[in-house]
């Protein structure tokens, strides 16, 4: 690819999306419904979600470098052995961050289990689902109410 063609490419960004981070935060939203919860796990959950998101971003960057969609170590879109090594290094960093975030999630879960019993945790996790499962009034119930 010539320099002119490279200049025509749109610039790439380091952050590709925050979808994984948002999904993890949604998955842990139930913690706020625990009785007596005061927000003490919020920062830990956010940190864990950010680590996981960073791992995803590193994997995407590695993939883009390996496929010539993002400049590699030599600053071009040409794929070289140096780019392959850089991509491998990024993938290794991503793996470490994933392992770290899973460890953090486990520590948070253990801490929560030590403070609340299974029933309280189950009710907090079911939170929104209980509302959805509520049975609508049947016609027969409605007739009894009107009498």
Wavefront OBJ file of the C-alpha trace (Angstrom):
o trace
v 0.000 0.000 0.000
v 1.471 3.347 -0.956
v 1.744 6.276 1.418
v -0.994 8.071 -0.507
v -3.411 5.187 -0.038
v -2.540 5.006 3.632
v -3.265 8.711 4.075
v -6.740 8.159 2.648
v -7.589 5.700 5.435
v -9.694 6.888 8.326
v -7.787 7.206 11.596
v -8.214 4.314 14.026
v -8.978 4.713 17.695
v -7.646 2.715 20.616
v -11.052 2.276 22.229
v -13.369 0.343 19.981
v -16.466 0.033 22.117
v -17.535 -0.145 25.720
v -20.096 -2.898 25.153
v -18.407 -5.524 27.332
v -18.003 -3.071 30.206
v -21.659 -2.040 30.044
v -22.834 -5.664 29.885
v -20.796 -6.609 32.944
v -22.163 -3.643 34.869
v -25.711 -4.707 33.904
v -24.982 -8.269 35.054
v -23.929 -6.992 38.486
v -26.772 -4.486 38.828
v -28.595 -6.880 41.196
v -26.036 -6.152 43.934
v -27.686 -2.784 44.568
v -30.917 -4.632 45.527
v -29.288 -6.487 48.422
v -30.768 -5.472 51.797
v -28.609 -2.876 53.500
v -26.291 -2.464 50.524
v -24.466 0.851 50.709
v -22.592 0.922 47.408
v -19.388 -0.570 48.762
v -18.919 -2.891 45.766
v -19.658 -0.315 43.068
v -16.054 0.745 42.488
v -14.803 -2.852 42.526
v -17.426 -3.855 39.963
v -16.555 -0.866 37.763
v -12.827 -1.669 37.994
v -13.445 -5.307 37.071
v -15.647 -4.287 34.133
v -13.045 -1.778 32.905
v -10.287 -4.405 33.076
v -12.403 -6.785 31.031
v -13.192 -4.052 28.498
v -9.508 -3.204 28.194
v -8.817 -6.893 27.478
v -11.431 -6.869 24.720
v -9.926 -3.697 23.231
v -6.436 -5.217 23.247
v -7.721 -8.316 21.467
v -9.421 -6.179 18.840
v -6.272 -4.130 18.348
v -4.196 -7.314 17.989
v -6.643 -8.705 15.429
v -6.624 -5.457 13.436
v -2.806 -5.324 13.394
v -2.552 -8.984 12.340
v -4.980 -8.334 9.492
v -3.447 -5.078 8.288
v -6.368 -2.917 9.329
v -4.376 -0.883 11.814
v -0.752 0.283 11.676
v 1.609 -2.098 13.383
v 5.010 -1.675 14.957
v 6.460 -0.214 11.755
v 3.675 2.368 11.429
v 2.294 0.909 8.183
v -0.607 -1.350 7.311
v 1.788 -3.894 5.809
v 1.907 -7.036 7.930
v 5.405 -7.880 9.104
v 6.922 -10.359 11.535
v 7.316 -7.449 13.940
v 3.568 -6.768 13.676
v 2.810 -10.426 14.363
v 4.982 -10.259 17.493
v 3.245 -7.065 18.590
v -0.171 -8.659 18.073
v 0.896 -11.718 20.071
v 2.080 -9.494 22.895
v -1.252 -7.640 22.908
v -3.133 -10.940 23.041
v -1.011 -12.053 26.017
v -1.785 -8.788 27.832
v -5.480 -9.260 27.072
v -5.376 -12.781 28.489
v -3.769 -11.533 31.710
v -6.428 -8.839 32.076
v -9.226 -11.355 31.516
v -7.803 -13.662 34.170
v -7.443 -10.691 36.524
v -11.038 -9.559 35.947
v -12.361 -13.088 36.542
v -10.381 -13.188 39.788
v -11.857 -9.859 40.850
v -15.371 -11.096 40.039
v -14.780 -14.181 42.160
v -13.535 -12.089 45.082
v -16.587 -9.819 44.867
v -18.919 -12.818 44.748
v -17.213 -14.427 47.767
v -17.453 -11.216 49.750
v -21.146 -10.881 48.923
v -21.808 -14.526 49.887
v -20.118 -13.944 53.230
v -22.394 -10.976 54.022
v -25.766 -12.078 52.664
v -27.478 -15.454 52.707
v -28.507 -17.377 49.592
v -32.155 -16.335 49.878
v -31.289 -12.624 50.020
v -28.938 -13.001 47.068
v -31.568 -14.968 45.133
v -34.223 -12.323 45.759
v -31.847 -9.529 44.726
v -30.895 -11.397 41.541
v -34.535 -12.107 40.698
v -35.515 -8.455 41.367
v -36.826 -7.309 37.985
v -37.812 -10.825 36.938
v -40.412 -11.070 39.720
v -42.247 -8.075 38.353
v -42.375 -9.606 34.882
v -43.670 -12.919 36.242
v -46.618 -11.329 38.076
v -49.837 -12.849 36.826
v -52.348 -10.438 35.272
v -55.869 -10.458 36.656
v -58.024 -13.089 35.042
v -61.507 -12.290 33.819
v -62.989 -14.374 36.624
v -61.101 -12.418 39.276
v -62.203 -9.211 37.654
v -65.883 -10.323 37.821
v -65.530 -11.188 41.521
v -64.074 -7.766 42.225
v -66.920 -6.006 40.410
v -69.621 -7.851 42.474
l 1 2 3 4 5 6 7 8 9 10 11 12 13 14 15 16 17 18 19 20 21 22 23 24 25 26 27 28 29 30 31 32 33 34 35 36 37 38 39 40 41 42 43 44 45 46 47 48 49 50 51 52 53 54 55 56 57 58 59 60 61 62 63 64 65 66 67 68 69 70 71 72 73 74 75 76 77 78 79 80 81 82 83 84 85 86 87 88 89 90 91 92 93 94 95 96 97 98 99 100 101 102 103 104 105 106 107 108 109 110 111 112 113 114 115 116 117 118 119 120 121 122 123 124 125 126 127 128 129 130 131 132 133 134 135 136 137 138 139 140 141 142 143 144 145 146 147
